[in-house]
Each structure stands twice: as C-alpha cells, then as structure tokens.
Amino acid sequence: MTDDPAIRHARRLRKLANAPEDIAWQTLRTLRDHGFPVRRQHPINGMIVDFAITRASLVIEIDGGIHKLPEARHRDEKRNQMLESLGWTILRIPSEAALYPDHLMHLVQEKLGL
C-alpha cells in the first residue's frame, strides 16, 4: 500500500465515480486495444484528472453541470494552463456526451488522430 496522499485520494475518487464517469471508463478502456491504455483518476503534479492517456499526453475530463459556473470555469482554465505547461493536451467532455459511448469514442479518437 502506498503512502502517497494523491494516490490514496485517486483511489477514493474511483470508488465515488458518477454514472457518466463509469460509462466513460467502460468506453475508454477499450482504447488499450489500439495501444492507448487509459488511466483513471490519474495524479499529475498534485492534481487528479478523470482520465489520462499517458502515451499521448492526453487528459480527458468529464464535466458535469457545476463546470458551467463562473468560479468552476475559472478553476478549470487555471488547471488547463498548468496541465498544458506540463505538456498535456486537455479534452473536456460534457457529462451528457459521456453517456453516449460512440460519441465519446469519436471525440477521443479524433483527438488521438485515429
């Protein structure tokens, strides 16, 4: 067992995932068949992202309604800037879109150039 607080927090988040995140996970994990394993609740520099494809330096965030609030948008923008400064590309997907596996997969594959 690790003593890393970020990893412990990520494990807790995995257990508390909502329906759009669960559906996204079931969909995105099939990308490993294309050589792109997906990490769920992945710690990056003190932050925990919903999903990460480390091979492509791609972060996938499933955004619920709270992300439409001005404070959340501001936090998300700062977070995006920090992740981009570390070399990551961010794909934000509304939770409603994550409920449709074919649509979700299309968005991600397009970002990956598949």
Secondary structure as GFF3:
##gff-version 3
##sequence-region A 1 114
A	DSSP	alpha_helix	5	15	.	.	.	ID=ss1
A	DSSP	alpha_helix	19	28	.	.	.	ID=ss2
A	DSSP	three_ten_helix	29	34	.	.	.	ID=ss3
A	DSSP	beta_strand	39	44	.	.	.	ID=ss4
A	DSSP	beta_strand	47	53	.	.	.	ID=ss5
A	DSSP	three_ten_helix	54	56	.	.	.	ID=ss6
A	DSSP	beta_strand	58	63	.	.	.	ID=ss7
A	DSSP	three_ten_helix	65	68	.	.	.	ID=ss8
A	DSSP	alpha_helix	70	85	.	.	.	ID=ss9
A	DSSP	beta_strand	89	94	.	.	.	ID=ss10
A	DSSP	alpha_helix	95	98	.	.	.	ID=ss11
A	DSSP	alpha_helix	101	112	.	.	.	ID=ss12
###
